Amino acid sequence: MLLFNHSFQQYNMPIEYSAHSFNYEDYFRRSAEFLGRHRWIFEQSNTKFVQAGILDALPRTWIEDFRRASNEELNQIPLARVNEAWCDDLNQFLRTMDGLLVEYERKCDGCGENSKMIRGISPKKLYEIQNLTSLIGEVCDRNETFLDFGSGLGYLSQSIHSVHQCRVLGLEGDRYRVQAALQRQMKLFPNSMKQVKYAQHFIEEDSFERIQESLKSEFLEESNPIPLAIVGLHACADLSITAIKMFLSNASISKLVIMPCCYHKLAFGSTDTTFKNFPLSDQLKDALEREPNFIGRPFLRLGCQQTSARWKTMTAEEHVSHGLAMFERSLMEAIIESDQRITKRKDTSSSNLLETYQLCDETGARLEWSDRHRKRLEELRNNYSEGGQLAEYLTCLQTCLQPICENLILLDRMCYIETEAQRRNICIRSKLVKFANDNLSPRCFVITAEKG
Ligand SMILES: C[S@@+](CC[C@H](N)C(=O)[O-])C[C@H]1O[C@@H](n2cnc3c(N)ncnc32)[C@H](O)[C@@H]1O
């Protein structure tokens, strides 16, 4: 057992982020170099790492250090605590990672609770709605008309109307959600019908004219609906970038307060190895050009994977069962043919791994497990007798890289806003704010921008 109380150390102070003074070029260059060097940790999806031989890429010395670490030490690794008893290159990995952590402006002040809002909403969601509503109040003016991008069931639209008494147009691509939002409004917020409207609209970069038409028809008897503010709670994948681009290109939109999510769902670009909206900034594009390409779906997925806030609280038993589940899932993927698929069976509690998965062909037709599958499974199990532990060490390293991947994704957007605003001669103030309660809501970043 290591005397980690004495030998654990944290080296660097996190870089403090401020949109105007942040050195994007330097950060992107250092992060891209670090992530490029350690891309083996995340380049494969977590169902494919056995097949891709990633467990063999784990340095033997790192495995030894992980194996000797107590549960508390394992939990502290993604917090960049180095240990002088560990091998130099693991400590170097942690120090470099530490030097790439960024501290964002934090916010945490739930706004006044509203019992109607609480019904059916989880504490996490309620926390996010309340804090976003409060942040919107700080950035925006209640005379603005709010466009709630991806309004879903209308949680944010109703909350900002209740708290700030403002006019809101919820725009949502899914017509069933629009109907559900209207029903919820009639039931819980009947007095808001004049001020809060919902429209089915799949928002794209050239949607602004259609949005203006919706504004005119929905708020017919009201005064001029501009200036406008775009807001959004969990504006997933490309939607938050569409919001950024629309904000930059239309003078009548004066504010933007958007919480992005689901980076891994970003749309592909012209090929299925590039993304339409990532990277956005020339600064990140330049930095990435110097490194081997590591930008793929697994990189984006890692950006929104579990954070160190959850990892640091895991018990030894939780690590064992998580590592084993991850290893077994990847093991099963490694024994099937390229034209076969597996799905987890819900109708069995068998302890036989093969019986817990259904094998299918490409058309979805069920197949039986063959002796060939059984033989491969046995070989791989023999090969990786500590597979579950190794899978958990790999997860630990992924958790170390998670904030850096997420930083690249978010800072690319911030850099793009800054540079694009300068290019268009628009004076803006932008911020990246993190809601502070990591335990309740570990991923909660909000991009804000104000013109003028
Ligand atoms: C993660 S949900 C968030 C819903 C809601 N804001 C909330 O937090 O409860 C994202 C919503 O955005 C909608 N959406 C995604 N892309 C969209 C687009 N381009 N235009 C309109 N709605 C979109 C989805 O249908 C979904 O309802």
The ligand as an SDF file (V2000), in Angstrom:
LIG
                    3D

 27 29  0  0  0  0  0  0  0  0999 V2000
  -31.9900   17.0840  -25.0500 C   0  0  0  0  0  0  0  0  0  0  0  0
  -33.5440   17.6340  -25.5440 S   0  0  0  0  0  0  0  0  0  0  0  0
  -33.7960   19.0320  -24.5000 C   0  0  0  0  0  0  0  0  0  0  0  0
  -35.2300   19.4530  -24.4270 C   0  0  0  0  0  0  0  0  0  0  0  0
  -35.5000   20.6030  -23.4820 C   0  0  0  0  0  0  0  0  0  0  0  0
  -34.8050   21.8130  -23.8330 N   0  0  0  0  0  0  0  0  0  0  0  0
  -35.1810   20.2010  -22.0690 C   0  0  0  0  0  0  0  0  0  0  0  0
  -34.0740   20.4200  -21.5980 O   0  0  0  0  0  0  0  0  0  0  0  0
  -36.0380   19.5800  -21.4380 O   0  0  0  0  0  0  0  0  0  0  0  0
  -33.1880   18.4010  -27.0840 C   0  0  0  0  0  0  0  0  0  0  0  0
  -34.4450   18.8200  -27.8140 C   0  0  0  0  0  0  0  0  0  0  0  0
  -34.0650   19.5450  -28.9780 O   0  0  0  0  0  0  0  0  0  0  0  0
  -34.8620   19.1150  -30.0650 C   0  0  0  0  0  0  0  0  0  0  0  0
  -34.0660   19.4010  -31.2630 N   0  0  0  0  0  0  0  0  0  0  0  0
  -32.8840   18.8720  -31.6140 C   0  0  0  0  0  0  0  0  0  0  0  0
  -32.4290   19.4290  -32.7460 N   0  0  0  0  0  0  0  0  0  0  0  0
  -33.3690   20.3500  -33.1140 C   0  0  0  0  0  0  0  0  0  0  0  0
  -33.4710   21.2580  -34.1910 C   0  0  0  0  0  0  0  0  0  0  0  0
  -32.5040   21.3690  -35.0990 N   0  0  0  0  0  0  0  0  0  0  0  0
  -34.5560   22.0410  -34.2470 N   0  0  0  0  0  0  0  0  0  0  0  0
  -35.5250   21.9640  -33.3030 C   0  0  0  0  0  0  0  0  0  0  0  0
  -35.4770   21.1220  -32.2660 N   0  0  0  0  0  0  0  0  0  0  0  0
  -34.4170   20.3240  -32.1750 C   0  0  0  0  0  0  0  0  0  0  0  0
  -35.1060   17.6480  -29.7960 C   0  0  0  0  0  0  0  0  0  0  0  0
  -36.2550   17.1790  -30.4720 O   0  0  0  0  0  0  0  0  0  0  0  0
  -35.2660   17.6380  -28.2760 C   0  0  0  0  0  0  0  0  0  0  0  0
  -36.6010   17.8680  -27.8970 O   0  0  0  0  0  0  0  0  0  0  0  0
  1  2  1  0
  2  3  1  0
  2 10  1  0
  3  4  1  0
  4  5  1  0
  5  6  1  0
  5  7  1  0
  7  8  2  0
  7  9  1  0
 10 11  1  0
 11 12  1  0
 11 26  1  0
 12 13  1  0
 13 14  1  0
 13 24  1  0
 14 15  1  0
 14 23  1  0
 15 16  2  0
 16 17  1  0
 17 18  1  0
 17 23  2  0
 18 19  1  0
 18 20  2  0
 20 21  1  0
 21 22  2  0
 22 23  1  0
 24 25  1  0
 24 26  1  0
 26 27  1  0
M  CHG  2   2   1   9  -1
M  END
$$$$
